Amino acid sequence: MSVIETTTELSPLQIALIVVEVGLLLVGAFLLLRGLPALKASLKGIATSSLDPSPYNVTEMMLAAIFALGGGFFFQVAAAQIGQRAFPPPGDGSMGLFHVVTSGAFQLGLLAGLAHAWFWHLRKPAAATLYDSPPTPSSEPKRLSAAHAALSGARVFVTLLPLVWLTSLAWQSLLPLFGVEPEPQELVTLFANSGDLPALASMIVLAVIIAPLTEELLFRIGLFRWLRTRAPRAVTLLVPALTFAALHGSVSVLLPLMVLALGLALAYERDGHPITPIVTHAIFNLHTIVLLLAGFPS
């Protein structure tokens, strides 16, 4: 039996969530409109940034990508092979231990690959610097604390929410014109049909903590930061966003996820702190899960 019950009548919880969602959308629309000049400057790459250039060369970046993606796919394949025998997926399409293990294995494989690349290949000597001469304290950009970066991440979530909503609605309407029937991501379907509470709780931890950390390390802190001082602005923004969206494996959410990725990248560039996009990403995932568990369609 699914832990999510969908009915034709709205429950008090659903009504409360709709009120909260409308409030978030209105606040987000206000913040978005007020920040349009800054957004335009960020898209052009002329806004003030606290993000230092990436110190790695192309060989080192390719090595990190190979280790990360190789680790993710290797761990997932190995977990799937073991899981098919030890704890096969439920036959009714609901979430079970198999899905938790395989999804977790992919994320942990990515982290393991990145960690291996960092500790064995990418760590720079303490004396290494990105500058020919160290900048004076007066010329260094002001750095956010972790707490302020987390608050900034929450603000970015609210600001991006109406933009992602509108993009999603427009994208879902356009897909049928090209002969594509919108379908939810496999993971979203699993959440919506989960009948295993321990598996559900474990998957929430993966989606809200592990996945944001791993994916931000890979796409924003790694790829976007490296491209921003080495490639044209359009390439810098679009390549990490498209790669991030494509990795989720569903054309139905391709454009909305690209918009989300662009917002995460611009926020990271502005603040120069990895906590900002990680927190924004985590809140977005939690927001989606809460709506699904409350019985709203994906």
Buried (B, 14 or more C-beta within 10 A) or exposed (E): EBBBEEEEEBEEEBEEBBEEBEEBBEBBBEBBEEEEEEBEBBBEBEBEBBBBEBEBEEEBBEBBBEBBBBBBBBBBBEBBEBBEEEBEBBEEEBBBBBBBBBBBBBBBBBBBBBBBBEEEEBEEEEEEEEEEEEEEEEEEEEEBEEEBBBBBBBBBBBBBBBBBBBBBEEBBEEBEEEEEEBBBBBBBBBBBBBBBEEBBEBBBEBBBBBBBBBBBBBBBBBBBBBBBEEEEEEEBBBBBBBBBBEBBEBBBBBBBBBBBBBBBBBBBBBBBBBBBBBBBBBBBBBBBBBBBBBBBEB
